[in-house]
Amino acid sequence: MLYSDKLTFVSQNLFTNANELHVDDLLTLKLIFSSDKQILKILQNGIDIDDLKNLTLDNLVNLKFRKDSSENILNNIKNLGELRDQAFSISEWCGDNNIEILSRSSSCYPRRFKDLSDPPVLIFCQGNLSLLNKKKSIAVVGSRKMSTEGSVIAKRVSEFFSSNDVNIVSGLALGIDTEAHNAALSAGGLTTAIVVDLKKINPPSNTNLAKKICKNDGLIMSENIPGTSSGEKYLFTMRNRLQSSLSKVVLVIEAGKDSGTRSTANAALKQSKKLYCADLLQFPNYQRDSFEGSLNKEYIESGKANIFSKETYQEILDLLNE
């Protein structure tokens, strides 16, 4: 295929070209482009990594890249040799630290991720890879600033489901996430933490929890190259879509209307996942004002989510077993 032809070629399978690329080449592409969406656009158009040096600003603009983004990409491409060396170093570091790098062609790559409109080109994993495709997986998510009642529900839910061979998926953040992971481990169950960066756990106070998860047959995973700064808010939003994607059911324990949990809940709805929100008013001492301003109340009253309590645990378990 001539290079000029490649700019108008659109693959019927987003990963047709990605399957043919070595992990180091895909790592190089992640260093060049600012998002996996951009990488997929390049692959869709049949452009090989060796063709990148022939790209012009007009080529990228014609492919619907923004001009400012295109200029950054072209600057990166000028350093293609250095970026290839950097990709090799990243791959070597991952190997030294027992981190598996999986592309779409890997048999371990999560089948549920393939249904995403923006599936990760690569994922970085440490621990039990079988959890990536465990049928019975449930996301337990919520606010970093939790109430006593929220903590109780997170523990009860995670203990119950992990005791029933369910993989507890969360994001290793403070608050509800931490309670969910710890409760699963305490029950001798399985848990998966989806994070922004495997190299520098955020928050640092959960570094030991991450190690404990791996030591107890759990899994830590990210779609970002180790060492990626976790300061950008959008990285957590992107992470949240993977939490819901990996899970069959999503449980919102407790969250305010402005909580990042909203992006997980919205992703669940977009992915046609079953969404449940905890009925915090089951606790007589729970502050009603807190519930009035909560994401839980909004989603329950709008009909976007079902209410869950101890009485619905079996119903949810039955869904996971289907």
PyMOL commands that set and color helices and strands:
alter all, ss='L'
color gray80, all
select helices_A, chain A and resi 3-6+18-20+23-32+36-44+49-54+57-62+67-78+80-96+111-115+129-133+148-162+176-186+204-215+233-246+261-270+280-282+288-292+295-301+310-321
alter helices_A, ss='H'
color red, helices_A
select strands_A, chain A and resi 100-103+122-127+137-141+167-170+191-194+219-222+249-252+274-278+306-308
alter strands_A, ss='S'
color yellow, strands_A
deselect
rebuild
show_as cartoon
